[in-house]
Amino acid sequence: MSSLFKPSSNTTFRAALVGLALLFGGGLIAGPMIYVRTPYYQQMQDPIDQPVQFDHRHHVGDEGIDCRYCHYLVEKSPNAGVPPTSVCLNCHAQIWNKSPKLAPVREAYFADRPIVWNKVNKLPHFVYFNHSIHVRQGVGCVTCHGRVDEMAEIRQGPTMQMGWCLDCHRNPSPNLRPHDQITAMIETEEGREKYGWPAIEGKFSESGSNTAQNPQTMNDVHSRTSCTTCHR
């Protein structure tokens, strides 16, 4: 009587078991690694609720308030700083000074306590980031935070993952701009084409020859890709 299964069936079955183990086992490892890199996990498109409704479109876009007016530490500290309530009331003691929406600001001011804002751009605790270094070297606010002048509620712009940071650290020139245009709500390439910002290797120069200037050289920026640059 012939056997029900061929002798090679054992080998096929074992190979199938190994394949299934690799498929599901690899998925258990690779799946989370892929998931944490998705915009969904990083909540990149989700506006962050704040204790006070602050519309950047109005303050930055309509009124033209410079980023540094509120984020006053950005040029001299690792942290950009959030505005104390006294800064808010420089205007709102006179404008909309009875608005219910600004009641938390008035209450915080008279109680001499800060408003607790919710963080939008979150880096792991083991990552060192210094705002002042980037700003002083010509990296504009738009590069990392996006067009906040078009956001009713602030949300995360770029991924801010290590690969994204390293791309800029390897070749910072495309993201650099003149120091007096750091807070301009203009994309870098648009600024080079329309406003005469320093071009890169002739890409945006009218003649396409040696008239181009490299902003990395002009701003004295050096590529830094050592692990200790961010992991200290």
trRosetta pair geometry for C-beta under 8 A, 3 or more apart (Angstrom, degrees):
i j d omega theta_ij theta_ji phi_ij phi_ji
3 6 7.4 137 89 -89 113 25
3 7 7.9 77 71 -55 153 65
5 9 3.9 -64 172 21 117 163
5 10 7.8 113 126 -40 132 68
6 9 5.1 128 62 -29 69 95
7 10 6.9 -39 178 14 49 105
8 11 5.4 -52 -164 39 60 113
8 12 6.1 62 140 -23 80 103
9 12 5.5 -55 -146 39 36 113
9 13 6.1 38 155 -23 68 105
10 13 5.8 -55 -148 35 28 111
10 14 6.4 26 155 -17 64 106
11 14 5.8 -55 -148 37 31 109
11 15 6.3 31 154 -19 65 107
12 15 5.7 -56 -149 37 30 111
12 16 6.3 32 152 -22 65 105
13 16 5.6 -53 -150 33 31 113
13 17 6.5 33 151 -19 64 103
14 17 5.6 -51 -151 34 34 113
14 18 6.5 33 152 -17 66 104
15 18 5.7 -53 -149 37 33 111
15 19 6.2 37 151 -22 65 106
16 19 5.5 -53 -148 36 32 114
16 20 6.4 32 154 -18 65 104
17 20 5.8 -54 -148 36 30 109
17 21 6.3 31 153 -20 64 106
18 21 5.6 -55 -149 36 31 113
18 22 6.3 29 154 -17 66 105
19 22 5.8 -56 -148 38 29 108
19 23 6.1 30 154 -22 65 108
20 23 5.5 -53 -144 35 31 113
20 24 6.2 10 166 -1 68 108
21 24 6.6 -63 -140 47 24 93
21 25 5.2 16 166 -11 64 123
22 25 5.9 -56 -122 49 21 106
22 26 5.4 21 170 -18 62 116
23 26 6.3 -59 -142 39 14 105
23 27 6.3 14 154 -19 56 111
24 27 5.4 -52 -145 36 31 115
24 28 6.5 38 154 -25 63 100
25 28 5.8 -50 -154 28 32 112
25 29 6.9 18 152 -7 62 105
26 29 5.8 -64 -153 43 36 103
26 30 5.4 13 161 -1 77 117
27 30 6.0 -59 -120 52 28 95
27 31 4.9 42 174 -38 67 114
28 31 6.3 -27 -113 25 14 116
28 32 7.6 9 172 -6 44 102
29 32 7.3 -73 -170 35 23 96
29 33 6.8 12 149 -11 61 118
30 33 5.4 -66 -151 42 38 114
30 34 6.0 34 156 -20 75 107
31 34 6.0 -62 -150 36 26 105
31 35 6.1 25 156 -22 65 111
32 35 5.3 -54 -140 36 34 115
32 36 6.3 30 165 -19 69 103
33 36 6.6 -54 -148 32 24 104
33 37 7.2 15 153 -11 55 112
34 37 6.0 -73 -162 39 34 108
34 38 7.0 44 147 -40 68 100
35 38 5.8 -47 -159 8 39 116
35 41 5.5 109 152 -55 74 140
36 41 5.2 -125 -126 127 36 161
36 42 7.8 86 180 -55 54 83
37 41 7.3 46 30 48 19 131
37 42 7.9 1 -161 -32 21 117
37 159 7.5 17 -164 -160 71 135
37 161 6.5 28 -129 -90 86 160
38 41 5.0 94 62 7 85 97
38 42 7.0 -170 92 4 45 90
39 42 5.7 -69 -142 52 34 104
39 43 7.9 -174 166 -4 60 5
39 44 4.2 -71 -153 29 90 125
39 45 6.3 49 160 -13 121 98
39 159 7.5 -96 -87 -99 74 87
40 43 7.5 21 175 -72 29 43
42 156 6.5 -99 146 83 103 156
42 159 6.6 143 16 -144 179 69
43 46 4.2 -54 -172 35 91 124
43 155 7.8 -125 139 -156 79 96
43 156 6.8 96 96 17 71 125
44 155 6.8 85 165 155 42 105
44 156 4.7 -89 -129 83 60 107
44 157 7.5 -1 -163 146 98 4
44 159 7.1 -46 -88 -99 138 54
45 155 6.2 30 -156 164 21 151
46 155 6.1 160 76 -131 32 117
47 151 7.5 161 -107 -175 103 104
47 152 7.3 -27 -111 81 150 84
47 153 3.4 65 -163 95 131 124
47 154 6.9 111 -144 65 78 32
47 155 4.9 -79 -90 -63 49 104
48 118 5.1 -152 161 103 117 120
48 119 7.7 -101 -171 91 163 31
48 120 4.9 -146 10 -100 149 84
48 153 6.7 -169 49 159 49 108
48 154 6.2 -31 39 83 101 82
48 155 6.6 153 -10 -99 80 57
49 118 6.6 50 80 24 59 154
49 153 7.5 -19 -90 -158 37 143
50 53 7.1 147 72 -87 101 31
50 54 6.3 -42 89 19 153 97
50 117 5.9 -8 -141 -142 105 79
50 118 5.7 -140 -100 26 62 99
50 153 7.2 -174 1 -144 105 99
50 154 7.8 57 -41 32 129 102
51 104 5.6 -155 147 160 102 163
51 115 5.7 -159 72 -172 135 102
51 116 6.4 87 -22 67 144 69
51 117 6.9 -114 19 -96 100 49
51 118 7.7 139 -21 -18 78 91
52 101 7.2 99 -159 162 77 79
52 102 7.1 47 -148 -116 119 50
52 104 5.3 -144 -78 70 96 126
52 105 5.9 60 -107 -51 150 96
52 115 6.4 -19 -11 -165 121 152
53 101 5.5 -59 43 -165 113 120
54 59 7.0 -15 -180 -10 88 142
55 58 4.4 57 97 12 111 107
55 59 6.6 146 87 -6 62 90
55 152 5.4 -31 -131 -150 92 62
55 153 7.8 -51 -107 -64 60 51
56 59 5.8 -65 -134 50 37 100
56 60 4.9 3 179 11 79 119
56 61 7.2 83 134 -10 65 94
56 148 4.5 -74 157 158 156 91
56 149 6.1 -114 140 -97 96 32
56 151 5.3 23 55 71 124 86
56 152 7.6 -175 38 -130 76 11
56 154 6.3 82 -19 -68 136 89
57 60 7.0 -51 -110 53 12 87
57 61 4.7 -22 -167 23 52 134
57 62 6.9 52 139 -15 64 97
57 149 6.1 90 -117 176 48 48
57 150 6.2 53 -100 -127 97 19
57 151 6.6 -167 -49 63 88 32
57 152 5.8 -23 -4 -85 125 54
58 61 6.7 -22 -66 54 11 91
58 62 4.8 -25 -150 29 49 126
58 63 6.4 39 152 -8 64 103
59 62 7.4 24 -26 50 11 87
59 63 5.4 -37 -149 43 35 123
59 65 4.9 -41 168 32 83 130
60 63 7.3 3 -36 57 8 81
60 64 7.2 43 -174 -113 36 18
60 65 5.9 -82 -91 57 48 80
60 67 7.3 26 -113 -72 118 72
60 148 6.0 64 30 104 166 95
60 149 4.2 -120 109 -97 114 84
60 185 6.6 110 154 -56 117 140
61 64 7.8 -26 150 -66 11 50
61 149 3.8 126 -68 -175 89 97
61 150 6.9 100 -73 -66 139 48
61 185 7.3 -57 -91 51 71 172
65 69 5.3 -89 179 42 96 145
65 70 7.3 58 141 -21 125 104
66 69 5.0 113 68 -20 80 98
66 183 5.3 77 -159 105 83 159
67 70 6.9 -76 -173 47 42 90
67 71 5.4 -22 160 38 83 116
67 74 6.9 -2 126 10 108 162
67 141 5.2 152 -49 -69 171 163
67 148 8.0 91 -98 58 110 143
67 183 4.3 -157 18 -136 108 121
68 71 6.1 -72 -113 73 34 75
68 72 6.2 80 177 -109 66 45
68 74 6.0 -116 -107 42 80 118
68 75 6.7 12 -122 -18 126 113
68 183 6.2 -108 -16 -62 92 149
69 72 7.1 -19 172 -76 15 86
69 83 7.9 7 123 -93 67 126
69 87 7.3 150 152 -170 78 122
70 82 7.4 -19 160 -161 93 44
70 83 4.1 -65 -153 -50 79 121
70 87 6.2 139 -116 136 63 144
71 74 4.7 47 131 -38 106 118
71 80 4.1 -21 -167 163 120 103
71 81 5.4 137 -159 68 56 79
71 82 7.2 -16 -102 -94 70 33
71 83 7.4 -73 -59 -49 40 80
72 81 5.3 -66 52 93 67 146
72 83 7.2 95 -12 -99 103 70
72 87 7.6 -152 -31 -92 128 150
73 76 6.0 -96 -161 63 60 82
73 77 3.8 -24 171 33 110 131
73 79 5.8 19 102 91 137 74
73 80 6.0 136 72 170 87 21
73 81 3.3 113 16 -26 111 128
73 131 7.5 86 113 72 82 137
73 132 7.8 -72 152 -64 70 104
74 77 7.3 -50 -79 51 13 83
74 80 4.3 14 -87 -134 91 76
74 81 6.7 -115 -42 27 66 95
74 131 4.9 -90 -149 144 67 133
74 132 6.8 159 156 -81 39 62
74 135 5.5 103 146 -47 94 161
74 141 8.0 -4 -175 -89 157 106
75 131 7.9 -71 -58 122 23 98
75 132 5.6 73 173 -127 23 84
75 135 5.3 -107 -100 105 64 140
75 136 6.5 107 -154 -65 77 86
76 132 5.4 98 -84 -110 6 136
77 80 7.6 -178 79 -76 100 14
77 81 6.5 76 62 -41 140 106
77 131 6.7 17 88 56 62 109
77 132 5.7 129 39 -41 22 121
78 128 7.9 -68 -145 -172 135 80
78 129 7.0 121 -171 99 95 53
78 130 4.4 -71 -116 -120 79 69
78 131 6.1 110 -179 16 29 79
78 132 6.6 -67 -71 8 32 98
79 131 6.4 50 -165 6 6 127
80 131 4.9 161 -67 -107 74 170
82 114 7.9 97 88 -173 117 121
82 115 7.8 -117 135 74 131 92
82 117 5.3 -169 -138 19 158 142
83 87 3.9 -106 -170 69 111 140
83 88 6.1 123 121 -45 128 81
84 87 5.5 109 60 -2 66 97
84 88 7.9 -129 107 1 44 87
84 114 6.7 -82 -125 -113 72 90
85 88 5.3 -49 -156 34 48 115
85 89 6.2 37 151 -14 74 108
85 105 5.4 160 -142 -165 102 75
85 108 4.8 178 -71 100 150 108
85 109 4.1 -146 126 -76 135 85
85 114 7.2 -170 -22 -128 98 47
85 115 6.2 116 -70 -19 99 105
86 89 5.8 -61 -145 44 33 105
86 90 6.9 59 149 -44 62 85
86 109 6.7 127 -70 -128 57 107
87 90 5.7 -28 -161 -3 36 117
88 91 7.1 -76 177 44 40 89
88 92 5.5 -20 152 25 79 126
88 102 7.7 177 156 -149 125 110
88 105 5.0 -105 114 -156 150 136
88 109 7.8 -129 65 -63 109 123
89 92 5.3 -76 -113 66 45 84
89 93 4.4 60 179 -44 87 97
89 105 6.9 168 -59 149 89 114
89 106 7.5 107 -91 -95 119 65
89 109 5.8 54 -34 -98 144 159
90 93 7.1 -12 -115 11 5 106
91 94 6.6 -90 -178 48 39 93
91 95 5.3 -33 161 36 84 117
92 95 5.7 -72 -107 69 46 74
92 96 5.6 -44 -137 74 90 90
92 97 5.9 146 164 -90 62 64
92 99 7.8 -76 -158 30 113 115
92 102 5.6 -155 178 -152 143 156
92 105 6.6 30 92 107 150 151
93 97 5.6 43 -168 -109 24 122
94 97 6.2 61 -38 -46 3 125
96 99 4.1 -3 179 -20 95 129
96 101 7.8 -29 170 59 128 104
96 102 6.0 117 130 -10 105 143
97 102 7.5 -86 -134 86 26 146
99 102 4.6 71 75 12 100 104
99 103 7.7 -126 103 -34 58 70
100 103 5.4 -13 -162 -26 47 118
102 105 4.7 -42 -172 34 78 120
102 106 6.2 77 132 -20 86 97
103 106 5.8 -58 -147 39 35 108
103 107 6.0 35 157 -20 69 109
104 107 5.6 -55 -141 40 31 112
104 108 6.1 32 159 -20 66 107
104 115 6.5 87 141 -117 108 116
105 108 5.9 -56 -147 37 27 109
105 109 6.3 28 154 -21 63 108
105 115 6.8 -28 -102 -62 62 139
106 109 5.7 -54 -147 34 31 113
106 110 6.4 16 162 -7 66 108
107 110 6.4 -63 -145 43 27 99
107 111 5.9 13 160 -7 65 117
108 111 5.9 -66 -138 48 26 103
108 113 5.4 -101 -152 77 75 76
108 114 6.7 13 -175 177 124 12
108 115 5.0 -43 -100 -63 173 81
109 112 7.6 21 174 -73 30 40
119 122 5.6 91 127 -77 122 90
120 154 5.1 -67 -88 122 161 113
120 155 6.8 -159 -159 -135 119 19
120 156 5.9 179 160 -65 89 72
121 144 7.4 50 -132 153 162 104
121 145 7.1 -89 -45 -103 142 81
121 156 5.7 128 -93 -113 71 92
121 160 6.3 133 -159 -54 102 167
123 127 4.4 -101 162 73 117 131
123 129 5.8 119 8 -6 170 134
123 160 6.7 -107 -86 156 87 125
124 127 5.0 94 63 -6 81 105
126 231 6.1 16 152 -130 97 85
127 230 5.4 -15 -152 170 77 104
127 231 6.9 -42 -106 -82 51 65
128 229 7.9 -151 71 137 109 44
128 230 5.4 -175 51 -159 76 44
128 231 7.1 -179 9 -78 96 16
128 232 4.8 19 -23 14 147 114
129 230 7.1 16 -70 -134 68 93
130 133 4.3 59 98 7 116 112
130 134 6.9 157 92 -10 67 86
131 134 6.1 -70 -157 41 34 106
131 135 6.0 24 157 -15 74 114
132 135 5.9 -59 -142 41 30 108
132 136 5.9 26 163 -18 67 112
133 136 6.1 -60 -143 39 24 107
133 137 6.3 11 161 -10 61 115
134 137 6.1 -69 -148 42 26 104
134 139 4.1 -50 175 49 91 134
134 144 7.7 33 148 -24 156 140
135 139 6.5 -81 -80 62 33 80
135 141 7.9 22 -105 -64 100 73
135 182 5.7 62 -159 -164 84 145
136 179 7.7 7 -156 -126 42 112
137 172 7.7 -23 136 163 125 152
137 176 7.2 -75 137 -119 79 109
137 219 5.4 99 -173 153 62 123
137 220 7.6 -111 -132 77 87 69
137 221 5.0 99 -175 -95 117 104
138 176 4.0 41 117 -156 126 90
138 177 5.6 177 -178 51 92 47
138 178 7.1 -42 -132 -123 107 3
138 179 6.1 -78 -92 -77 79 65
138 182 7.1 -129 -137 -95 38 91
138 215 6.3 -163 146 165 158 115
138 219 4.2 -73 -14 -115 139 158
138 221 6.7 -92 37 -51 116 132
139 143 5.3 -88 -176 44 87 152
139 144 7.3 48 152 -21 118 108
139 168 7.9 60 -117 176 128 137
139 172 7.5 -76 -77 -163 103 110
139 175 5.8 14 -124 134 84 108
139 176 6.6 -54 -76 -100 54 60
139 177 7.9 99 -122 21 15 86
139 182 7.7 43 81 -140 37 93
140 143 5.1 119 66 -15 74 98
140 175 7.5 -140 26 174 84 76
140 177 5.1 24 -45 25 115 134
140 181 6.9 -38 -96 121 120 78
140 182 5.3 -176 -112 -160 65 46
140 183 7.1 -180 -154 -73 85 18
140 184 6.7 -57 -140 53 133 74
140 186 7.8 -72 -177 63 166 70
140 188 6.8 179 22 -75 131 90
141 144 7.0 -81 -168 48 38 86
141 145 5.3 -30 168 35 79 123
141 148 7.4 -54 138 9 119 123
141 182 6.7 82 -19 151 84 75
141 183 5.4 34 -1 -122 128 58
141 185 7.9 -41 76 -88 111 62
142 145 6.6 -83 -117 62 22 77
142 146 6.4 9 -159 -164 62 9
142 147 6.3 24 -134 -77 103 55
142 148 7.9 -135 -101 3 65 83
142 184 7.6 -48 -16 92 125 58
142 185 6.1 128 -74 -138 120 47
142 186 6.9 -141 -11 61 161 32
142 187 6.4 -131 136 -92 146 46
142 188 7.6 -173 83 -39 120 75
143 158 7.9 -18 155 -13 54 139
143 168 7.7 96 172 -118 128 146
143 175 4.9 76 -125 -163 139 112
143 188 7.0 41 -82 -41 97 119
144 157 6.7 132 149 60 34 126
144 158 6.4 -84 -142 31 44 119
144 160 7.1 65 -156 -89 92 103
145 148 5.6 -11 135 -44 114 115
145 154 7.9 -34 -171 -153 105 110
145 157 5.4 122 173 -2 20 134
146 151 7.4 79 104 -40 114 130
146 155 8.0 -23 56 79 149 74
146 156 8.0 105 -1 154 131 31
146 157 2.9 -180 -32 -103 113 130
146 158 7.1 174 -55 -21 94 69
147 150 4.4 21 123 20 114 114
147 151 7.0 147 101 -24 66 91
147 157 7.9 126 14 -109 52 127
147 185 6.0 82 -139 -169 76 102
148 151 5.2 -57 -147 30 48 118
148 154 6.2 -1 -133 -111 103 94
148 185 7.3 -116 50 -113 71 115
149 185 4.4 5 2 -132 136 163
151 154 5.5 86 124 -97 142 43
151 155 6.3 -156 -143 18 134 82
156 160 7.1 -93 -167 4 118 124
158 164 5.7 158 159 -179 121 151
159 163 7.9 -1 89 64 137 92
159 164 4.9 162 64 -32 101 148
160 164 6.2 -81 -84 73 12 138
160 165 7.1 43 -158 -52 49 100
161 164 5.1 95 56 8 69 104
161 165 7.3 -138 99 -3 35 90
162 165 5.7 -57 -148 39 34 110
162 166 6.0 33 156 -21 69 109
162 230 7.9 176 -124 87 91 158
163 166 5.7 -55 -143 38 30 111
163 167 6.5 39 155 -27 63 100
164 167 5.9 -47 -153 24 30 114
164 168 7.2 21 152 -9 59 103
165 168 6.1 -64 -161 39 35 106
165 169 6.1 30 149 -18 71 111
165 230 7.0 65 135 -73 151 157
166 169 5.3 -55 -138 41 37 111
166 170 6.1 38 160 -23 69 103
166 225 6.4 66 -146 -130 90 95
167 170 6.1 -55 -149 33 25 109
167 171 7.0 -39 170 41 59 92
168 171 7.2 -92 -145 69 25 57
168 172 5.6 54 171 -103 73 67
168 175 5.5 -9 -137 10 109 152
169 172 6.6 13 -119 -61 23 97
169 223 6.0 102 160 -160 63 73
169 224 5.5 -79 -163 68 111 63
169 225 5.4 142 124 -82 119 70
169 229 7.2 126 -142 107 148 161
170 223 5.8 38 -142 -152 27 127
170 225 6.0 43 -81 -76 75 127
171 174 6.6 35 130 6 100 101
171 223 7.2 -1 -69 -101 31 123
172 175 5.8 -80 -168 51 61 101
172 176 5.9 64 141 -43 91 108
172 216 5.7 123 78 -105 94 108
172 221 5.2 -102 86 141 144 141
172 223 6.5 -170 -6 -92 102 71
173 176 5.8 -60 -145 19 33 115
173 200 5.0 115 146 -117 124 126
173 214 5.9 -53 -127 -166 131 88
173 215 5.7 135 -149 57 73 87
173 216 4.1 -65 -83 -32 88 113
173 221 7.8 173 -74 73 58 132
174 188 6.4 111 161 111 64 148
174 189 7.6 -6 -167 -66 93 89
174 200 6.3 -43 -83 -29 64 165
175 188 5.8 -126 -129 -59 37 162
176 188 7.5 81 51 -139 27 132
176 198 7.7 -23 104 65 103 117
176 215 3.9 -179 98 121 121 129
176 216 6.1 160 6 -70 155 58
176 219 5.5 -141 -167 12 137 149
176 221 6.4 -143 -88 -3 145 156
177 181 5.0 -93 146 87 121 110
177 182 6.8 163 80 -90 111 44
177 184 7.4 -124 146 44 155 115
177 188 5.9 -134 -62 -122 107 87
177 191 5.9 12 -124 101 123 156
177 197 5.5 -47 -139 -147 79 142
177 215 6.9 -14 -76 -150 17 156
178 181 4.7 67 67 17 91 107
178 197 5.9 -136 -14 -128 96 89
178 198 7.1 130 -61 -6 82 96
178 215 7.9 -109 -60 -128 51 117
179 182 6.2 -6 -165 -42 43 106
179 219 7.4 147 -57 -114 93 103
181 184 4.3 -27 -169 -1 82 130
181 186 7.3 -41 177 45 116 122
181 191 6.6 134 152 -155 149 145
181 195 7.6 137 -112 118 155 148
181 197 7.0 -100 56 -96 158 117
184 191 6.9 105 100 -100 137 132
186 190 5.5 -132 -180 88 90 112
186 191 4.5 105 123 -68 126 101
186 194 7.9 -122 -160 58 135 124
186 195 7.2 31 154 1 168 141
187 190 4.3 80 65 11 92 112
187 191 6.8 -162 87 -12 44 87
188 191 5.7 -59 -151 34 29 112
188 192 6.6 27 155 -19 65 103
188 197 7.4 -113 -166 93 65 159
189 192 5.7 -52 -150 32 35 111
189 193 6.5 26 155 -13 66 108
189 204 7.5 -173 -153 -80 70 136
190 193 6.0 -62 -148 40 30 106
190 194 5.9 -3 167 7 69 118
191 194 6.5 -69 -128 51 23 90
191 195 5.0 -40 -162 42 65 118
191 197 4.5 40 129 -12 98 139
192 195 7.5 -39 -71 55 10 74
192 196 7.6 -3 -158 -173 40 6
192 197 4.4 -80 -91 65 59 99
192 198 7.2 -58 -119 75 99 33
192 199 5.6 111 -170 -95 121 67
192 200 7.8 -46 -129 -3 159 85
192 204 4.3 35 141 131 119 174
193 204 5.8 -114 -78 -150 66 119
197 215 7.3 -1 160 -75 96 133
198 212 7.7 96 -180 -174 69 67
198 213 4.4 -76 -148 85 104 103
198 214 6.9 24 154 123 123 6
198 215 4.2 145 80 -70 130 86
198 218 5.7 -154 -80 11 168 153
199 202 6.6 59 127 -109 128 11
199 203 5.9 -167 -179 56 102 70
199 204 3.8 -154 -122 61 110 91
199 205 4.7 -159 61 -51 164 76
199 211 7.9 45 44 105 132 78
199 212 4.0 -85 88 -137 112 98
199 213 6.4 98 47 41 66 58
200 203 5.2 0 73 22 80 118
200 204 6.9 58 27 10 68 100
200 212 6.6 -34 73 172 8 129
200 214 6.0 64 -126 -119 63 68
200 215 6.9 -54 -76 11 88 91
201 212 6.0 -14 86 107 6 149
201 214 6.9 43 -47 -87 64 98
202 205 4.9 -63 -142 27 55 120
202 207 7.9 -74 -146 87 100 69
202 208 5.0 71 173 -164 112 46
202 209 6.2 145 -121 24 128 4
202 210 7.4 -38 -79 -78 113 23
202 211 7.5 93 -111 52 79 68
202 212 4.2 -140 -72 -6 44 142
203 212 7.0 91 21 -123 55 154
204 212 7.1 115 56 -117 66 113
205 208 5.7 172 79 -70 94 26
205 209 6.9 -106 107 40 140 47
205 211 4.7 147 -160 78 137 98
205 212 4.1 -111 -40 -65 129 89
206 211 7.2 -25 43 76 78 149
207 211 5.4 90 40 9 115 130
209 212 7.8 175 85 -3 34 88
213 217 7.4 -120 178 63 79 111
213 218 6.0 54 153 -48 118 127
214 217 4.4 69 83 10 105 107
214 218 6.8 174 90 -10 54 87
215 218 5.2 -56 -139 43 40 113
215 219 5.7 23 166 -6 75 111
215 221 7.7 20 125 16 74 128
216 219 6.5 -63 -139 48 21 96
216 221 4.7 -94 -151 63 69 107
217 220 7.4 23 -176 -77 32 40
217 221 8.0 -76 -48 37 19 76
224 229 4.6 133 145 -105 116 147
225 229 7.2 -82 -136 4 3 144
226 229 5.1 120 69 -27 78 95
227 230 7.4 -83 -176 50 42 79
227 231 5.2 -34 164 46 83 119
228 231 6.3 -80 -107 72 33 71
228 232 6.0 74 -166 -92 73 69
